[in-house]
Amino acid sequence: MFTIPPPDGTAHGGITLIIRKTISHYELPSYQTNKIQTTIVDVKAMSWRFTVAAIYSPPRHNTSTDEYKDFLQTLGNRFTVVATGTPNTHNGAQD
């Protein structure tokens, strides 16, 4: 299990990435700014090798596309992006 606590030390936010112990993996250096926190893990499963990155962007920040691109460039030239999670947005239907 790889965990990045919330940057402000509160009980919300932060990242946890869980990978089964029987799957070969190791943690890579994380990417941390005020607007983006990540935990990054290199995984080798059978004949595949890939990188898994969990990203948290605190809702109080307006993170730009260029800031996300800066992070993605740290992953190297060959990667596939799968974006999942809970968006930190609100609209009239949710209130």
VMD Tcl script that builds the backbone (N, CA, C; Angstrom):
set m [mol new atoms 285]
animate dup $m
set s [atomselect $m all]
$s set {name element resname resid chain x y z} {
  {N N MET 1 A 0.844 -1.159 0.000}
  {CA C MET 1 A 0.000 0.000 0.000}
  {C C MET 1 A 0.898 1.233 0.000}
  {N N PHE 2 A 0.564 2.179 -0.854}
  {CA C PHE 2 A 1.311 3.418 -0.965}
  {C C PHE 2 A 0.355 4.559 -0.645}
  {N N THR 3 A 0.753 5.429 0.272}
  {CA C THR 3 A -0.135 6.490 0.728}
  {C C THR 3 A 0.580 7.827 0.716}
  {N N ILE 4 A -0.119 8.842 0.206}
  {CA C ILE 4 A 0.331 10.226 0.293}
  {C C ILE 4 A -0.729 10.942 1.133}
  {N N PRO 5 A -0.375 11.448 2.324}
  {CA C PRO 5 A -1.380 12.112 3.166}
  {C C PRO 5 A -1.788 13.458 2.560}
  {N N PRO 6 A -2.928 13.998 2.980}
  {CA C PRO 6 A -3.329 15.315 2.497}
  {C C PRO 6 A -2.260 16.347 2.835}
  {N N PRO 7 A -2.014 17.289 1.932}
  {CA C PRO 7 A -0.940 18.259 2.172}
  {C C PRO 7 A -1.168 19.146 3.384}
  {N N ASP 8 A -2.430 19.360 3.764}
  {CA C ASP 8 A -2.689 20.231 4.913}
  {C C ASP 8 A -2.876 19.455 6.214}
  {N N GLY 9 A -2.680 18.121 6.180}
  {CA C GLY 9 A -2.746 17.307 7.379}
  {C C GLY 9 A -4.151 17.040 7.903}
  {N N THR 10 A -5.180 17.404 7.140}
  {CA C THR 10 A -6.551 17.165 7.579}
  {C C THR 10 A -6.986 15.750 7.224}
  {N N ALA 11 A -8.211 15.397 7.561}
  {CA C ALA 11 A -8.706 14.040 7.356}
  {C C ALA 11 A -9.365 13.841 5.997}
  {N N HIS 12 A -9.222 14.777 5.093}
  {CA C HIS 12 A -9.793 14.608 3.754}
  {C C HIS 12 A -8.690 14.738 2.718}
  {N N GLY 13 A -8.936 14.216 1.525}
  {CA C GLY 13 A -7.932 14.273 0.475}
  {C C GLY 13 A -6.877 13.203 0.658}
  {N N GLY 14 A -5.755 13.379 -0.024}
  {CA C GLY 14 A -4.696 12.385 0.041}
  {C C GLY 14 A -4.943 11.251 -0.941}
  {N N ILE 15 A -4.011 10.310 -0.989}
  {CA C ILE 15 A -4.053 9.234 -1.970}
  {C C ILE 15 A -3.660 7.928 -1.303}
  {N N THR 16 A -4.332 6.858 -1.675}
  {CA C THR 16 A -3.892 5.518 -1.317}
  {C C THR 16 A -3.977 4.660 -2.559}
  {N N LEU 17 A -2.919 3.937 -2.854}
  {CA C LEU 17 A -2.847 3.038 -3.997}
  {C C LEU 17 A -2.484 1.665 -3.445}
  {N N ILE 18 A -3.337 0.672 -3.696}
  {CA C ILE 18 A -3.126 -0.662 -3.145}
  {C C ILE 18 A -2.837 -1.632 -4.293}
  {N N ILE 19 A -1.732 -2.375 -4.164}
  {CA C ILE 19 A -1.349 -3.371 -5.160}
  {C C ILE 19 A -1.067 -4.680 -4.420}
  {N N ARG 20 A -1.586 -5.757 -4.940}
  {CA C ARG 20 A -1.424 -7.076 -4.317}
  {C C ARG 20 A 0.065 -7.408 -4.162}
  {N N LYS 21 A 0.431 -7.975 -3.033}
  {CA C LYS 21 A 1.831 -8.309 -2.745}
  {C C LYS 21 A 2.410 -9.309 -3.743}
  {N N THR 22 A 1.575 -10.141 -4.323}
  {CA C THR 22 A 2.072 -11.158 -5.256}
  {C C THR 22 A 2.361 -10.602 -6.645}
  {N N ILE 23 A 2.036 -9.337 -6.872}
  {CA C ILE 23 A 2.339 -8.681 -8.147}
  {C C ILE 23 A 3.637 -7.894 -7.971}
  {N N SER 24 A 4.598 -8.135 -8.844}
  {CA C SER 24 A 5.886 -7.447 -8.759}
  {C C SER 24 A 5.686 -5.946 -9.006}
  {N N HIS 25 A 6.180 -5.115 -8.070}
  {CA C HIS 25 A 6.016 -3.665 -8.199}
  {C C HIS 25 A 7.027 -2.949 -7.303}
  {N N TYR 26 A 7.261 -1.679 -7.628}
  {CA C TYR 26 A 8.081 -0.835 -6.761}
  {C C TYR 26 A 7.655 0.616 -6.940}
  {N N GLU 27 A 7.812 1.367 -5.864}
  {CA C GLU 27 A 7.400 2.772 -5.863}
  {C C GLU 27 A 8.424 3.628 -6.599}
  {N N LEU 28 A 7.927 4.553 -7.400}
  {CA C LEU 28 A 8.752 5.537 -8.091}
  {C C LEU 28 A 8.659 6.862 -7.334}
  {N N PRO 29 A 9.564 7.795 -7.593}
  {CA C PRO 29 A 9.461 9.099 -6.917}
  {C C PRO 29 A 8.120 9.763 -7.247}
  {N N SER 30 A 7.493 10.328 -6.224}
  {CA C SER 30 A 6.203 10.983 -6.427}
  {C C SER 30 A 6.403 12.377 -7.003}
  {N N TYR 31 A 5.328 12.926 -7.543}
  {CA C TYR 31 A 5.305 14.282 -8.091}
  {C C TYR 31 A 4.415 15.103 -7.170}
  {N N GLN 32 A 4.967 16.133 -6.547}
  {CA C GLN 32 A 4.216 16.918 -5.572}
  {C C GLN 32 A 4.333 18.403 -5.859}
  {N N THR 33 A 3.188 19.062 -6.005}
  {CA C THR 33 A 3.125 20.525 -6.055}
  {C C THR 33 A 1.989 20.932 -5.122}
  {N N ASN 34 A 1.737 22.218 -4.992}
  {CA C ASN 34 A 0.597 22.664 -4.184}
  {C C ASN 34 A -0.719 22.202 -4.780}
  {N N LYS 35 A -0.757 22.025 -6.102}
  {CA C LYS 35 A -1.998 21.703 -6.796}
  {C C LYS 35 A -2.146 20.232 -7.170}
  {N N ILE 36 A -1.059 19.485 -7.188}
  {CA C ILE 36 A -1.101 18.083 -7.609}
  {C C ILE 36 A -0.246 17.249 -6.661}
  {N N GLN 37 A -0.847 16.195 -6.097}
  {CA C GLN 37 A -0.090 15.220 -5.313}
  {C C GLN 37 A -0.277 13.859 -5.982}
  {N N THR 38 A 0.794 13.083 -6.052}
  {CA C THR 38 A 0.711 11.776 -6.706}
  {C C THR 38 A 1.458 10.712 -5.919}
  {N N THR 39 A 1.096 9.483 -6.164}
  {CA C THR 39 A 1.922 8.338 -5.811}
  {C C THR 39 A 2.032 7.516 -7.094}
  {N N ILE 40 A 3.236 7.059 -7.405}
  {CA C ILE 40 A 3.506 6.418 -8.693}
  {C C ILE 40 A 4.194 5.079 -8.431}
  {N N VAL 41 A 3.703 4.033 -9.097}
  {CA C VAL 41 A 4.228 2.686 -8.886}
  {C C VAL 41 A 4.470 2.021 -10.234}
  {N N ASP 42 A 5.633 1.402 -10.393}
  {CA C ASP 42 A 5.950 0.606 -11.578}
  {C C ASP 42 A 5.498 -0.829 -11.293}
  {N N VAL 43 A 4.744 -1.418 -12.235}
  {CA C VAL 43 A 4.155 -2.747 -12.025}
  {C C VAL 43 A 4.605 -3.682 -13.139}
  {N N LYS 44 A 4.950 -4.915 -12.775}
  {CA C LYS 44 A 5.222 -5.950 -13.764}
  {C C LYS 44 A 4.303 -7.123 -13.456}
  {N N ALA 45 A 3.379 -7.372 -14.376}
  {CA C ALA 45 A 2.412 -8.463 -14.210}
  {C C ALA 45 A 2.477 -9.335 -15.454}
  {N N MET 46 A 2.879 -10.577 -15.271}
  {CA C MET 46 A 3.102 -11.526 -16.366}
  {C C MET 46 A 4.095 -10.904 -17.349}
  {N N SER 47 A 3.728 -10.701 -18.590}
  {CA C SER 47 A 4.670 -10.129 -19.564}
  {C C SER 47 A 4.481 -8.619 -19.727}
  {N N TRP 48 A 3.610 -8.011 -18.943}
  {CA C TRP 48 A 3.359 -6.574 -19.059}
  {C C TRP 48 A 4.114 -5.799 -17.998}
  {N N ARG 49 A 4.572 -4.624 -18.385}
  {CA C ARG 49 A 5.180 -3.699 -17.439}
  {C C ARG 49 A 4.534 -2.341 -17.685}
  {N N PHE 50 A 4.051 -1.734 -16.619}
  {CA C PHE 50 A 3.376 -0.448 -16.776}
  {C C PHE 50 A 3.490 0.358 -15.489}
  {N N THR 51 A 3.136 1.621 -15.580}
  {CA C THR 51 A 3.191 2.532 -14.444}
  {C C THR 51 A 1.775 2.920 -14.047}
  {N N VAL 52 A 1.514 2.874 -12.752}
  {CA C VAL 52 A 0.223 3.293 -12.215}
  {C C VAL 52 A 0.468 4.552 -11.391}
  {N N ALA 53 A -0.281 5.589 -11.680}
  {CA C ALA 53 A -0.154 6.833 -10.930}
  {C C ALA 53 A -1.519 7.236 -10.399}
  {N N ALA 54 A -1.601 7.465 -9.101}
  {CA C ALA 54 A -2.817 7.993 -8.487}
  {C C ALA 54 A -2.580 9.474 -8.225}
  {N N ILE 55 A -3.537 10.290 -8.634}
  {CA C ILE 55 A -3.379 11.745 -8.577}
  {C C ILE 55 A -4.484 12.351 -7.725}
  {N N TYR 56 A -4.113 13.319 -6.899}
  {CA C TYR 56 A -5.100 14.093 -6.143}
  {C C TYR 56 A -4.852 15.567 -6.411}
  {N N SER 57 A -5.914 16.263 -6.786}
  {CA C SER 57 A -5.870 17.718 -6.962}
  {C C SER 57 A -6.874 18.325 -5.988}
  {N N PRO 58 A -6.408 19.017 -4.953}
  {CA C PRO 58 A -7.341 19.591 -3.982}
  {C C PRO 58 A -8.345 20.524 -4.664}
  {N N PRO 59 A -9.607 20.471 -4.258}
  {CA C PRO 59 A -10.641 21.258 -4.926}
  {C C PRO 59 A -10.481 22.768 -4.764}
  {N N ARG 60 A -9.712 23.207 -3.782}
  {CA C ARG 60 A -9.545 24.654 -3.588}
  {C C ARG 60 A -8.667 25.284 -4.670}
  {N N HIS 61 A -7.960 24.443 -5.455}
  {CA C HIS 61 A -7.086 24.952 -6.504}
  {C C HIS 61 A -7.739 24.806 -7.869}
  {N N ASN 62 A -7.411 25.694 -8.762}
  {CA C ASN 62 A -7.838 25.598 -10.152}
  {C C ASN 62 A -6.627 25.120 -10.950}
  {N N THR 63 A -6.482 23.815 -11.090}
  {CA C THR 63 A -5.320 23.224 -11.748}
  {C C THR 63 A -5.498 23.299 -13.252}
  {N N SER 64 A -4.510 23.859 -13.941}
  {CA C SER 64 A -4.606 24.062 -15.387}
  {C C SER 64 A -4.199 22.802 -16.159}
  {N N THR 65 A -4.607 22.757 -17.395}
  {CA C THR 65 A -4.213 21.664 -18.289}
  {C C THR 65 A -2.705 21.580 -18.389}
  {N N ASP 66 A -2.031 22.720 -18.477}
  {CA C ASP 66 A -0.566 22.711 -18.568}
  {C C ASP 66 A 0.079 22.103 -17.324}
  {N N GLU 67 A -0.508 22.320 -16.157}
  {CA C GLU 67 A 0.047 21.731 -14.937}
  {C C GLU 67 A -0.090 20.208 -14.961}
  {N N TYR 68 A -1.219 19.701 -15.477}
  {CA C TYR 68 A -1.363 18.251 -15.634}
  {C C TYR 68 A -0.385 17.723 -16.687}
  {N N LYS 69 A -0.198 18.465 -17.765}
  {CA C LYS 69 A 0.756 18.053 -18.806}
  {C C LYS 69 A 2.170 17.972 -18.237}
  {N N ASP 70 A 2.528 18.939 -17.381}
  {CA C ASP 70 A 3.856 18.910 -16.743}
  {C C ASP 70 A 4.046 17.610 -15.973}
  {N N PHE 71 A 3.006 17.207 -15.233}
  {CA C PHE 71 A 3.084 15.947 -14.503}
  {C C PHE 71 A 3.220 14.770 -15.464}
  {N N LEU 72 A 2.374 14.714 -16.488}
  {CA C LEU 72 A 2.398 13.590 -17.427}
  {C C LEU 72 A 3.756 13.445 -18.108}
  {N N GLN 73 A 4.431 14.555 -18.355}
  {CA C GLN 73 A 5.757 14.493 -18.976}
  {C C GLN 73 A 6.765 13.783 -18.081}
  {N N THR 74 A 6.550 13.784 -16.774}
  {CA C THR 74 A 7.476 13.095 -15.868}
  {C C THR 74 A 7.361 11.580 -15.995}
  {N N LEU 75 A 6.277 11.084 -16.621}
  {CA C LEU 75 A 6.083 9.642 -16.765}
  {C C LEU 75 A 6.825 9.062 -17.962}
  {N N GLY 76 A 7.426 9.921 -18.795}
  {CA C GLY 76 A 8.175 9.425 -19.944}
  {C C GLY 76 A 7.385 9.529 -21.232}
  {N N ASN 77 A 7.955 8.969 -22.298}
  {CA C ASN 77 A 7.378 9.111 -23.629}
  {C C ASN 77 A 6.261 8.133 -23.941}
  {N N ARG 78 A 6.261 6.977 -23.303}
  {CA C ARG 78 A 5.258 5.959 -23.620}
  {C C ARG 78 A 4.387 5.691 -22.414}
  {N N PHE 79 A 3.153 6.113 -22.487}
  {CA C PHE 79 A 2.218 5.838 -21.410}
  {C C PHE 79 A 0.797 5.946 -21.927}
  {N N THR 80 A -0.099 5.307 -21.219}
  {CA C THR 80 A -1.533 5.405 -21.481}
  {C C THR 80 A -2.163 6.022 -20.253}
  {N N VAL 81 A -3.030 6.976 -20.465}
  {CA C VAL 81 A -3.675 7.645 -19.342}
  {C C VAL 81 A -5.092 7.109 -19.181}
  {N N VAL 82 A -5.396 6.670 -17.982}
  {CA C VAL 82 A -6.752 6.288 -17.610}
  {C C VAL 82 A -7.119 7.166 -16.425}
  {N N ALA 83 A -8.051 8.058 -16.613}
  {CA C ALA 83 A -8.435 8.990 -15.554}
  {C C ALA 83 A -9.697 8.486 -14.869}
  {N N THR 84 A -9.607 8.294 -13.563}
  {CA C THR 84 A -10.770 7.872 -12.780}
  {C C THR 84 A -10.801 8.657 -11.492}
  {N N GLY 85 A -11.844 8.503 -10.756}
  {CA C GLY 85 A -11.907 9.141 -9.449}
  {C C GLY 85 A -13.191 9.899 -9.273}
  {N N THR 86 A -13.232 10.683 -8.217}
  {CA C THR 86 A -14.389 11.492 -7.895}
  {C C THR 86 A -14.064 12.934 -8.198}
  {N N PRO 87 A -14.727 13.532 -9.172}
  {CA C PRO 87 A -14.429 14.939 -9.458}
  {C C PRO 87 A -14.873 15.831 -8.291}
  {N N ASN 88 A -14.083 16.830 -8.025}
  {CA C ASN 88 A -14.395 17.771 -6.956}
  {C C ASN 88 A -15.194 18.941 -7.523}
  {N N THR 89 A -16.396 18.651 -7.993}
  {CA C THR 89 A -17.238 19.681 -8.594}
  {C C THR 89 A -18.609 19.664 -7.940}
  {N N HIS 90 A -19.293 20.759 -8.054}
  {CA C HIS 90 A -20.650 20.855 -7.544}
  {C C HIS 90 A -21.511 21.545 -8.590}
  {N N ASN 91 A -22.739 21.090 -8.713}
  {CA C ASN 91 A -23.695 21.765 -9.562}
  {C C ASN 91 A -25.040 21.776 -8.858}
  {N N GLY 92 A -26.011 22.438 -9.437}
  {CA C GLY 92 A -27.317 22.581 -8.809}
  {C C GLY 92 A -27.988 21.259 -8.487}
  {N N ALA 93 A -27.739 20.218 -9.278}
  {CA C ALA 93 A -28.357 18.916 -9.055}
  {C C ALA 93 A -27.834 18.248 -7.789}
  {N N GLN 94 A -26.617 18.589 -7.378}
  {CA C GLN 94 A -26.028 17.960 -6.200}
  {C C GLN 94 A -26.388 18.683 -4.913}
  {N N ASP 95 A -26.788 19.924 -5.004}
  {CA C ASP 95 A -27.068 20.716 -3.797}
  {C C ASP 95 A -28.443 20.450 -3.235}
}
mol reanalyze $m
mol bondsrecalc $m
mol representation Tube
mol addrep $m
